[in-house]
């Protein structure tokens, strides 16, 4: 729980959502009240669809935060935990390779035979792959956020 609750909502994301919610025109809620809708229906049917770009942005930032999280799992998760984040495993692989390289410096094995930069590049590809696949699904909300204009001047 200590790993997941820390990144649940950051102050930056709260400020981002507050400022985006302030940009929703008051006339939208006013028109919903004139049509006889209660506050919950106004929020669900009128305001929430206009907040989709901000929610997609917050969701993307949270996904990036959880995906890149390895330090807190290193601090809080002990060896008894069987499932750890992938980033923690990648971090431990790189550290193990660095320790192996430093311990073999005096042995008969040449240091150039041990993987170092190739291992780092492979872990970078593994680390960025899923986020690259996530971005196109969220991108359509960014485009609709730019073109939103519900109230005419």
N, C-alpha and C positions, 0 to 999 in steps of 0.2 A: 504494500500500500504506500510505503514511503516513496517509492520510485514514481508511482503514477499520480499521486495527489499533488505533488509539487508543480507539475506542468499543466494541471487541469485548467487553470485560468490565470494568466499573468496580467499585471497591471497595464501593460502595453495593449493587450487585446481588449481589455475592458474600455480603455480610452478610445480605441479604434471603433468599437461597437457603439459607444455612447455618441461619438461625433457623427457616425454614419446614421444613427437613428434620429439625431437632431435634424439631419438634412431631409428627412421625410416631411413633406408639406402638411401643415395642419388641415388644409382643405380636404385632404383624403379622409381623415377621421370625421370631419364635419359632414362630408357627403354621406358617409356611412351612417351617421346618426340621423341624418335627414331621411334616409331610406328605412329607418326603424331597426337597425342592427344594434345589438348590445356590444359592450366593450370587447368581449372575448371574440365574437364573430368579426368585429372590425379588425382586431389584431390578426386573426388567422387568415381571413380572406383578403384583406387589403394591405396591411402593413408588412406581414411576414413575407409575401412574395417580393416586396420591394427591398427587403433586407437580405435576400438570397446572395447577392454579391459579397456583402460583408460577412455573412455566415460562411460562405465558401472560402473567403480569405482567412478568417479565423480558423476554420477547419484545416486549411492547408498549413498555416503556421503551427497549429497544434500537432499535425501529423509530422511535419518536419522536426519539431521539438522532440517528439517521442522517438522518431526514427534515429535522430542523431544522438540520442541520450545513451551514454555509456559510463559517464563518470559517477552518477548517482547509483547506478546498478553495481558499480565496482565498490562503492562505499557501503551500501546498505544490504546488498544481497550476499549472503554467506555461501559457503561451499555446499550447504545442505540443500539449497534451491536447485532443482534440476533444470528448469527452464529459465534461461537468461536471454537478454536481448542480443540480436545478431551483432550489433555494434560492439558489444562487450567481447564477444568471441573474436571478432576481427581485430580488436585492440590487443587481445591476449595472443593472437597468432603473430602479430607484428612484434610484440614484445618478446615472445619466445624466439623468433628468428633473430632478433637483435642480441639476445642473450647467448644464443648458440654461436652467432658470429663472433662475439667478444670472447667466448670461452675457447673457441677453436683458433684463436689468433696465434697461440704458441704451439699448436699441434702440427702434424705433418700435412694437414689438409689446407689447401690454399683458400684464402678468404674469398676470392672471386668465384669459387664454385658454389658458395652458399647464396641463396636468393635473398635479395634485399630490396632493390628498387622494383623489380618485377612483382614481388609479393605485395609491396605497397600499392602499386598500380592496379593489381588484380583486386585487392580489397576495396580500392576506391571505386572500381567499376561495380562491384557487388553492392557497395553502400549507396551509390547514386542510382542504380537501376530502377528500383521500385518507385522512387520519387519521380523519376522521369516519366514512368508510366502513369503515375497519378495526376500529373499536371494537365494533360489534355482533357481529363474529365472535369476538372475544376475551371479550365480556361473559358468555357462557354458562359459561366456565371460572371466572369470578369467582363466579357464583351457585352452582356446584357446590362451590367452595372453601368457601363459607360453610356449606353443608349437609353437609359430609363428617363422618361419625362412624362409623368402622369398628369401634371397640371399645366394647362396652357396659360400663358401670360395674359 
